[in-house]
């Protein structure tokens, strides 16, 4: 048996192809961390830190201060 494909895993995307980090505007207490597509490994450190800061209402730090959180907000998809 030959290996036909070397790809594995789920690659999810939003319509605008940007990830989603933050609380859902319509469902209280539900937060999104999805849509990394094929860039999850590369973006994981900054994405996880930004999501933590957004979800826990923490101050942004040097790694995330330059990121526009609105670009990743679930509200943009509503």
N, CA, C and O atoms as a DFTB+ gen file, in Angstrom:
312 C
 N C O
     1  1       0.846      -1.172       0.000
     2  2       0.000       0.000       0.000
     3  2       0.897       1.243       0.000
     4  3       1.838       1.326       0.789
     5  1       0.617       2.183      -0.860
     6  2       1.398       3.413      -0.971
     7  2       0.705       4.559      -0.240
     8  3      -0.523       4.612      -0.171
     9  1       1.504       5.473       0.303
    10  2       0.959       6.674       0.918
    11  2       0.565       7.632      -0.198
    12  3       1.406       8.055      -0.992
    13  1      -0.729       7.973      -0.254
    14  2      -1.209       8.857      -1.308
    15  2      -1.226      10.317      -0.881
    16  3      -1.046      11.213      -1.706
    17  1      -1.442      10.554       0.406
    18  2      -1.482      11.919       0.930
    19  2      -0.718      11.976       2.247
    20  3      -0.784      11.038       3.042
    21  1      -0.006      13.052       2.482
    22  2       0.750      13.212       3.728
    23  2       0.110      14.226       4.660
    24  3       0.689      14.568       5.691
    25  1      -1.067      14.709       4.318
    26  2      -1.752      15.720       5.104
    27  2      -2.615      15.065       6.171
    28  3      -3.227      14.027       5.924
    29  1      -2.667      15.658       7.341
    30  2      -3.547      15.164       8.396
    31  2      -4.012      16.327       9.253
    32  3      -3.311      17.331       9.381
    33  1      -5.177      16.194       9.830
    34  2      -5.683      17.209      10.735
    35  2      -6.767      18.066      10.110
    36  3      -6.944      18.090       8.892
    37  1      -7.478      18.762      10.961
    38  2      -8.570      19.636      10.546
    39  2      -8.055      21.059      10.379
    40  3      -7.422      21.609      11.280
    41  1      -8.326      21.639       9.245
    42  2      -7.926      23.028       8.985
    43  2      -9.193      23.838       8.783
    44  3      -9.786      23.817       7.705
    45  1      -9.607      24.553       9.822
    46  2     -10.840      25.333       9.744
    47  2     -10.536      26.783       9.373
    48  3      -9.495      27.332       9.734
    49  1     -11.466      27.380       8.648
    50  2     -11.317      28.759       8.188
    51  2     -12.631      29.511       8.382
    52  3     -13.702      28.904       8.374
    53  1     -12.553      30.822       8.555
    54  2     -13.733      31.681       8.536
    55  2     -13.870      32.229       7.117
    56  3     -12.988      32.035       6.280
    57  1     -14.973      32.906       6.856
    58  2     -15.210      33.462       5.520
    59  2     -14.120      34.453       5.116
    60  3     -13.745      34.516       3.945
    61  1     -13.608      35.229       6.076
    62  2     -12.563      36.206       5.753
    63  2     -11.153      35.649       5.960
    64  3     -10.165      36.367       5.805
    65  1     -11.070      34.361       6.313
    66  2      -9.810      33.625       6.456
    67  2      -8.937      34.109       7.611
    68  3      -7.742      33.813       7.653
    69  1      -9.528      34.853       8.551
    70  2      -8.806      35.245       9.767
    71  2      -9.322      34.410      10.929
    72  3     -10.488      34.016      10.932
    73  1      -8.478      34.135      11.914
    74  2      -8.927      33.375      13.083
    75  2      -9.937      34.160      13.912
    76  3     -10.146      35.355      13.701
    77  1     -10.552      33.466      14.851
    78  2     -11.558      34.054      15.739
    79  2     -11.109      33.830      17.175
    80  3     -10.920      32.692      17.604
    81  1     -10.940      34.926      17.920
    82  2     -10.553      34.860      19.330
    83  2     -11.457      35.796      20.112
    84  3     -11.522      36.986      19.803
    85  1     -12.147      35.291      21.106
    86  2     -12.939      36.152      21.967
    87  2     -14.319      35.595      22.257
    88  3     -14.713      34.541      21.758
    89  1     -15.041      36.345      23.088
    90  2     -16.375      35.935      23.498
    91  2     -17.376      36.121      22.371
    92  3     -17.322      37.099      21.625
    93  1     -18.291      35.165      22.260
    94  2     -19.366      35.228      21.280
    95  2     -20.324      36.356      21.671
    96  3     -20.726      36.443      22.832
    97  1     -20.696      37.220      20.722
    98  2     -21.570      38.341      21.064
    99  2     -23.013      37.923      21.348
   100  3     -23.777      38.713      21.904
   101  1     -23.405      36.701      20.981
   102  2     -24.792      36.273      21.143
   103  2     -24.988      35.180      22.193
   104  3     -26.119      34.919      22.602
   105  1     -23.906      34.538      22.634
   106  2     -24.018      33.435      23.591
   107  2     -23.158      33.737      24.812
   108  3     -21.932      33.651      24.755
   109  1     -23.802      34.087      25.901
   110  2     -23.090      34.460      27.126
   111  2     -22.193      33.321      27.610
   112  3     -22.613      32.167      27.683
   113  1     -20.960      33.670      27.935
   114  2     -20.026      32.710      28.497
   115  2     -19.338      31.798      27.496
   116  3     -18.525      30.961      27.887
   117  1     -19.647      31.941      26.206
   118  2     -19.017      31.101      25.191
   119  2     -17.934      31.895      24.478
   120  3     -18.184      32.998      23.990
   121  1     -16.739      31.339      24.418
   122  2     -15.622      32.013      23.761
   123  2     -15.134      31.187      22.578
   124  3     -15.156      29.956      22.605
   125  1     -14.698      31.881      21.554
   126  2     -14.155      31.253      20.348
   127  2     -12.629      31.301      20.356
   128  3     -12.029      32.296      20.764
   129  1     -12.021      30.229      19.906
   130  2     -10.592      30.166      19.592
   131  2     -10.512      29.187      18.432
   132  3     -10.241      28.001      18.621
   133  1     -10.749      29.694      17.240
   134  2     -10.927      28.819      16.080
   135  2     -10.448      29.501      14.808
   136  3     -10.118      30.687      14.798
   137  1     -10.419      28.716      13.739
   138  2     -10.142      29.260      12.421
   139  2      -8.682      29.546      12.124
   140  3      -8.379      30.428      11.320
   141  1      -7.783      28.828      12.749
   142  2      -6.364      29.071      12.488
   143  2      -5.929      28.577      11.111
   144  3      -4.828      28.891      10.658
   145  1      -6.774      27.820      10.456
   146  2      -6.425      27.325       9.125
   147  2      -5.146      26.519       9.166
   148  3      -4.996      25.643      10.017
   149  1      -4.240      26.792       8.280
   150  2      -2.976      26.082       8.232
   151  2      -1.865      26.770       8.993
   152  3      -0.697      26.426       8.811
   153  1      -2.196      27.747       9.855
   154  2      -1.164      28.536      10.531
   155  2      -1.168      28.376      12.042
   156  3      -0.542      29.169      12.745
   157  1      -1.861      27.365      12.558
   158  2      -1.983      27.193      14.002
   159  2      -0.663      27.056      14.730
   160  3      -0.469      27.682      15.772
   161  1       0.238      26.263      14.214
   162  2       1.540      26.056      14.872
   163  2       2.345      27.351      14.867
   164  3       2.970      27.695      15.871
   165  1       2.336      28.061      13.764
   166  2       3.131      29.288      13.652
   167  2       2.594      30.424      14.509
   168  3       3.370      31.231      15.022
   169  1       1.275      30.497      14.669
   170  2       0.676      31.623      15.383
   171  2       0.322      31.301      16.830
   172  3      -0.116      32.188      17.563
   173  1       0.500      30.063      17.254
   174  2       0.037      29.623      18.564
   175  2       0.517      30.477      19.738
   176  3      -0.307      30.819      20.586
   177  1       1.791      30.841      19.839
   178  2       2.210      31.616      21.004
   179  2       1.492      32.961      21.136
   180  3       0.986      33.289      22.209
   181  1       1.447      33.727      20.071
   182  2       0.786      35.039      20.129
   183  2      -0.724      34.885      20.219
   184  3      -1.375      35.640      20.942
   185  1      -1.294      33.924      19.502
   186  2      -2.743      33.718      19.523
   187  2      -3.220      33.327      20.913
   188  3      -4.211      33.868      21.403
   189  1      -2.537      32.406      21.541
   190  2      -2.926      31.971      22.884
   191  2      -2.799      33.106      23.887
   192  3      -3.648      33.271      24.763
   193  1      -1.745      33.878      23.755
   194  2      -1.560      34.998      24.685
   195  2      -2.632      36.059      24.484
   196  3      -3.196      36.565      25.454
   197  1      -2.918      36.402      23.222
   198  2      -3.967      37.389      22.937
   199  2      -5.315      36.893      23.445
   200  3      -6.053      37.649      24.077
   201  1      -5.641      35.647      23.181
   202  2      -6.918      35.107      23.640
   203  2      -7.026      35.160      25.161
   204  3      -8.067      35.540      25.697
   205  1      -5.967      34.785      25.850
   206  2      -5.994      34.851      27.313
   207  2      -6.251      36.281      27.781
   208  3      -7.076      36.508      28.666
   209  1      -5.553      37.234      27.195
   210  2      -5.711      38.630      27.592
   211  2      -7.128      39.132      27.319
   212  3      -7.697      39.860      28.132
   213  1      -7.692      38.748      26.183
   214  2      -9.054      39.163      25.857
   215  2     -10.079      38.502      26.779
   216  3     -10.990      39.164      27.276
   217  1      -9.929      37.210      27.002
   218  2     -10.917      36.480      27.789
   219  2     -10.871      36.829      29.272
   220  3     -11.900      36.832      29.947
   221  1      -9.680      37.120      29.774
   222  2      -9.537      37.438      31.204
   223  2      -9.446      38.939      31.457
   224  3      -9.192      39.373      32.580
   225  1      -9.656      39.727      30.406
   226  2      -9.597      41.191      30.498
   227  2      -8.271      41.655      31.110
   228  3      -8.242      42.520      31.986
   229  1      -7.182      41.062      30.629
   230  2      -5.847      41.415      31.089
   231  2      -5.248      42.501      30.199
   232  3      -5.671      42.697      29.059
   233  1      -4.271      43.188      30.736
   234  2      -3.551      44.205      29.970
   235  2      -2.719      43.526      28.879
   236  3      -2.155      42.453      29.093
   237  1      -2.652      44.154      27.726
   238  2      -1.852      43.624      26.624
   239  2      -0.374      43.849      26.930
   240  3      -0.018      44.795      27.632
   241  1       0.483      42.980      26.402
   242  2       1.916      43.090      26.634
   243  2       2.647      43.319      25.318
   244  3       2.017      43.531      24.282
   245  1       3.974      43.278      25.358
   246  2       4.787      43.578      24.175
   247  2       4.485      42.634      23.005
   248  3       4.571      43.047      21.848
   249  1       4.133      41.379      23.286
   250  2       3.864      40.428      22.204
   251  2       2.556      40.737      21.477
   252  3       2.439      40.484      20.278
   253  1       1.573      41.282      22.194
   254  2       0.249      41.452      21.600
   255  2      -0.211      42.900      21.455
   256  3      -1.251      43.157      20.849
   257  1       0.539      43.835      21.995
   258  2       0.099      45.235      21.988
   259  2      -0.147      45.775      20.584
   260  3      -1.020      46.621      20.394
   261  1       0.598      45.304      19.615
   262  2       0.467      45.817      18.242
   263  2      -0.643      45.130      17.452
   264  3      -0.939      45.538      16.329
   265  1      -1.264      44.094      18.018
   266  2      -2.315      43.371      17.313
   267  2      -3.661      44.078      17.469
   268  3      -4.011      44.512      18.566
   269  1      -4.410      44.192      16.382
   270  2      -5.745      44.778      16.414
   271  2      -6.731      43.663      16.737
   272  3      -7.096      42.884      15.856
   273  1      -7.160      43.582      17.979
   274  2      -8.034      42.500      18.423
   275  2      -9.364      42.484      17.677
   276  3      -9.982      41.426      17.557
   277  1      -9.816      43.616      17.178
   278  2     -11.075      43.662      16.431
   279  2     -11.012      42.832      15.152
   280  3     -12.037      42.342      14.679
   281  1      -9.818      42.673      14.593
   282  2      -9.677      41.861      13.387
   283  2     -10.009      40.394      13.644
   284  3     -10.341      39.662      12.712
   285  1      -9.923      39.961      14.902
   286  2     -10.126      38.566      15.257
   287  2     -11.410      38.342      16.087
   288  3     -11.697      37.217      16.495
   289  1     -12.151      39.384      16.322
   290  2     -13.342      39.323      17.168
   291  2     -14.459      38.500      16.518
   292  3     -14.695      38.629      15.317
   293  1     -15.142      37.666      17.286
   294  2     -16.295      36.942      16.757
   295  2     -17.412      37.879      16.298
   296  3     -18.217      37.514      15.441
   297  1     -17.462      39.081      16.862
   298  2     -18.522      40.040      16.511
   299  2     -18.465      40.415      15.026
   300  3     -19.487      40.791      14.452
   301  1     -17.313      40.322      14.407
   302  2     -17.201      40.699      12.998
   303  2     -17.948      39.741      12.086
   304  3     -18.244      40.077      10.939
   305  1     -18.257      38.543      12.590
   306  2     -18.922      37.530      11.787
   307  2     -20.436      37.504      11.997
   308  3     -21.153      36.783      11.302
   309  1     -20.910      38.286      12.949
   310  2     -22.356      38.276      13.277
   311  2     -23.177      38.990      12.209
   312  3     -24.400      39.074      12.324
